[in-house]
Amino acid sequence: MNTLAYIIYLIITYLITVRVGFVFFRNGRVFILNLLNNDVSLTDAINRILLVGYYLVNLGYAALMISTWDDIFSWTGLLFSVVFMTSKILLTLAVMHYINMLVIYLISKRNKSIFHP
């Protein structure tokens, strides 16, 4: 049963990570563009690097979390394990997003104070 749980968990995690990553990539470009004073080529390069880093961190974390699972002996245990581990991934995504937004806010605040004394 563990193998089935791993497969379900990895598929769900992959789909969530790719979808959220694409949304961040598309919508975050505006924030990065603003931080870099409308330098389009640098913004696009940084945005792609951030997307790849985001995928690597999240999918690596998801794969690493499999090693912490207990043995599953029932369908109820399978459902509980998949839901519990998926919720850990979602919470991790949320925390990473809010930390990134805080960093972007602090950088933009610093840039405003540097360029507009």
C-alpha positions as CSV (number, residue, x, y, z in Angstrom):
1,M,0.0,0.0,0.0
2,N,2.9,2.3,0.6
3,T,3.9,2.3,-3.1
4,L,0.4,3.3,-4.1
5,A,0.4,6.1,-1.5
6,Y,3.8,7.3,-2.8
7,I,2.6,7.4,-6.4
8,I,-0.6,9.3,-5.5
9,Y,1.3,11.7,-3.3
10,L,4.0,12.4,-5.9
11,I,1.4,13.0,-8.7
12,I,-0.6,15.4,-6.5
13,T,2.5,17.2,-5.3
14,Y,3.9,17.4,-8.9
15,L,0.7,18.9,-10.2
16,I,0.4,21.4,-7.4
17,T,4.0,22.4,-7.6
18,V,3.9,22.9,-11.4
19,R,0.7,24.8,-11.3
20,V,1.6,27.1,-8.4
21,G,5.1,27.6,-9.9
22,F,3.6,28.7,-13.2
23,V,1.3,31.2,-11.5
24,F,4.3,32.6,-9.5
25,F,6.4,32.8,-12.7
26,R,3.7,34.6,-14.6
27,N,2.6,37.0,-11.9
28,G,5.9,37.5,-10.1
29,R,7.5,38.9,-13.2
30,V,5.8,42.3,-12.6
31,F,7.3,42.6,-9.1
32,I,10.8,41.6,-10.3
33,L,10.5,44.0,-13.2
34,N,9.7,46.8,-10.8
35,L,12.7,45.9,-8.6
36,L,15.1,45.9,-11.5
37,N,13.9,49.2,-12.9
38,N,12.3,47.7,-16.0
39,D,15.3,45.7,-17.2
40,V,13.4,43.1,-19.2
41,S,16.2,40.7,-20.1
42,L,17.6,40.5,-16.5
43,T,14.0,40.1,-15.1
44,D,13.2,37.2,-17.4
45,A,16.5,35.5,-16.6
46,I,16.0,35.9,-12.8
47,N,12.4,34.8,-13.1
48,R,13.4,31.6,-14.9
49,I,16.2,30.9,-12.3
50,L,13.7,31.4,-9.5
51,L,11.2,29.0,-11.2
52,V,13.8,26.3,-11.6
53,G,14.9,26.7,-8.0
54,Y,11.3,26.6,-6.8
55,Y,10.7,23.3,-8.6
56,L,13.9,21.8,-7.3
57,V,13.3,22.7,-3.7
58,N,9.6,21.6,-3.7
59,L,10.0,18.4,-5.6
60,G,13.1,17.5,-3.7
61,Y,11.3,18.2,-0.4
62,A,8.4,16.1,-1.5
63,A,10.7,13.2,-2.4
64,L,12.5,13.5,0.9
65,M,9.3,13.5,2.9
66,I,8.5,10.0,1.6
67,S,11.3,8.6,3.8
68,T,9.4,9.8,6.9
69,W,6.3,7.8,6.2
70,D,5.2,4.9,8.4
71,D,3.9,1.6,6.9
72,I,0.4,1.8,5.6
73,F,-1.9,-1.2,6.1
74,S,-5.4,0.0,5.2
75,W,-7.2,2.3,2.8
76,T,-8.0,4.7,5.6
77,G,-4.3,4.8,6.5
78,L,-3.5,5.5,2.8
79,L,-5.9,8.3,2.6
80,F,-4.7,9.8,5.9
81,S,-1.0,9.6,4.9
82,V,-1.6,11.2,1.4
83,V,-3.7,14.0,2.9
84,F,-1.3,14.7,5.7
85,M,1.8,14.7,3.6
86,T,0.1,16.8,0.9
87,S,-0.9,19.3,3.5
88,K,2.8,19.6,4.6
89,I,3.8,20.4,1.1
90,L,1.0,23.1,0.8
91,L,2.1,24.7,4.1
92,T,5.7,24.7,2.9
93,L,4.6,26.4,-0.4
94,A,2.7,29.0,1.5
95,V,5.6,29.8,3.9
96,M,8.0,30.0,1.0
97,H,5.7,32.3,-0.9
98,Y,5.2,34.7,2.1
99,I,9.0,34.8,2.8
100,N,9.6,35.6,-0.9
101,M,7.0,38.4,-0.8
102,L,8.6,39.8,2.4
103,V,12.0,39.8,0.7
104,I,10.5,41.5,-2.4
105,Y,8.8,44.1,-0.2
106,L,12.0,44.8,1.8
107,I,14.1,45.1,-1.4
108,S,11.6,47.5,-3.0
109,K,11.4,49.6,0.2
110,R,15.2,49.8,0.3
111,N,15.4,50.7,-3.4
112,K,12.8,53.5,-2.9
113,S,14.9,54.9,-0.1
114,I,18.1,54.7,-2.1
115,F,16.7,56.2,-5.3
116,H,14.4,58.7,-3.7
117,P,16.1,60.4,-0.8
